[in-house]
Amino acid sequence: MSIGNSPEDERPFEDVSEAAHPSIGRALQQARIAAGLTVDDVSTATRVRIAIVHAIEADDFAPCGGDVYARGHIRTLARAVHLDPAPLIEQYDATHGGRPAPTPAAPLFEAERIRPERRGPNWTAAMVAAIVAVVGFVGFTAFKDDDGTTDVADGTAPSSSAPATPTPKTEKPVDEKPEPSDSAIAAAPQDKVTVQVTATDGKSWIFAKDHNGRMIFDGLLKQGESQTFQDSEKVNLVLGDAGAVTLHVNGKKIDDDFQPGAVERLTYTKGDPQAG
């Protein structure tokens, strides 16, 4: 298999025996070639080393470093070439002894049960204190009323200084915080690059990194979902299906006529949007 950058040069010879049910590596390789991507493209977009991509496409999972990492690489590569990773993971589990047994969740549930029990005594004590206060106040008021009636009957002038009536406590209204804006683009700072990607016409795999080459986002946006990226200098994007997304850069909508299924690599800087 060639290591060049041309997808056509990497097209394998057709194997009739695997046509009906290709292996994991063959399925990933065929999907990559169909998407017009090279091994270098996939490695750059997914941060999976070129040697590991080649090994997985050859159904050699030893360089992955274990079943957990192998499953993660398979899932990442499948999304990058627009494949559903679930069947490939099931196929891997069927040929490599299945998934490890999940960690028992009993301690977590036990913690949830213990937590409200610890708070219970505090609420109970507060309720008892409130009831005692109400009963005491009612008793004090009744006693005061009886005492005042007796003084009037005896002809004695009631005392001019009456006990102050306790003022019920009123809770101070909590200051309502303003709801955040529905669009981070509306408040985009002028000294930064702000890019908003919205999957408007379907789902698309998105990869974004900052001016230092650090990954900001790597994942699949479903239809209706949105992600916003910011950097002090520039934002680099790879759109797996550019025709399915809408871009807003520095507060302006990008009207590029991206074709459905097209893979686009874009770079945006501060000021007016400029695709690199």
CORFEN-V333460 format. One record per pair of residues at least 12 apart in sequence whose ideal C-beta (glycine too) atoms are under 8 Angstrom apart, sorted by the first residue. I is the first residue (numbers start at 0). GAP is how many residues later the second one is. If there is no record, write none. Layout:
I,GAP
I,GAP
//
This chain:
0,53
0,56
0,57
2,36
2,51
3,34
4,33
4,34
4,35
5,32
6,25
6,26
6,29
6,30
6,31
7,25
9,19
9,23
9,28
9,29
10,22
11,14
11,17
22,36
23,32
23,35
23,50
23,64
23,67
23,68
24,31
24,32
24,33
24,34
24,35
25,31
25,33
26,56
26,61
27,28
27,29
27,46
27,49
27,50
27,53
27,55
27,60
28,28
30,47
30,50
30,51
30,52
31,25
31,45
31,48
31,49
33,47
34,46
34,47
34,228
35,227
36,43
36,44
36,226
38,14
38,15
38,18
40,222
41,35
41,38
41,39
43,194
44,35
44,162
44,173
44,193
45,30
45,31
45,34
45,161
45,172
46,168
46,171
47,25
47,28
47,29
50,12
51,12
51,21
52,24
55,14
55,17
55,18
55,21
60,31
60,35
66,25
66,29
66,30
66,33
67,32
69,22
69,26
70,18
70,21
70,28
73,14
73,15
73,18
74,13
74,14
75,142
78,126
78,140
78,141
78,161
79,125
79,160
81,123
81,158
81,159
136,29
139,23
143,18
143,19
182,13
182,65
183,12
183,44
184,43
184,63
184,65
184,66
185,65
187,62
187,63
188,41
189,80
190,41
190,79
191,38
191,39
191,40
191,78
192,37
192,38
192,39
192,40
192,41
192,42
192,56
192,57
192,75
192,76
192,77
193,34
193,35
193,36
193,55
193,56
193,57
194,13
194,33
194,34
194,35
194,40
194,42
194,52
194,53
194,54
194,73
195,30
195,31
195,32
195,33
195,51
195,52
195,53
196,24
196,29
196,30
196,31
196,32
196,40
196,42
196,48
196,49
196,50
197,23
197,27
197,28
197,47
197,48
197,49
197,50
198,22
198,23
198,24
198,25
198,26
198,27
198,45
198,46
199,23
199,24
199,44
199,45
199,46
200,22
200,42
200,43
200,44
200,59
201,21
201,39
201,42
201,58
202,17
202,18
202,19
202,20
202,38
202,41
203,16
203,17
203,35
203,36
203,37
203,38
203,40
203,41
204,14
204,15
204,16
204,34
204,35
204,36
205,12
205,13
205,14
205,15
205,21
205,31
205,32
205,33
205,34
205,39
206,30
206,31
206,33
207,19
207,21
207,27
207,28
207,29
207,30
208,26
208,27
209,21
209,23
209,24
209,25
209,26
210,20
210,21
210,22
210,23
210,24
210,25
215,13
215,15
215,19
216,12
220,24
222,21
232,36
232,37
233,33
233,34
233,35
233,36
233,42
234,32
234,33
235,29
235,30
235,31
235,40
236,27
236,28
236,29
236,30
236,31
237,25
237,26
237,27
237,28
238,19
238,23
238,24
238,25
238,26
238,27
239,23
240,19
240,20
240,21
240,22
241,14
241,16
241,17
241,20
241,21
241,22
242,15
242,16
242,17
242,18
242,19
243,16
244,13
246,19
246,26
248,19
248,24
249,18
249,20
249,21
249,22
249,23
251,20
251,21
253,19
253,21
255,19
//
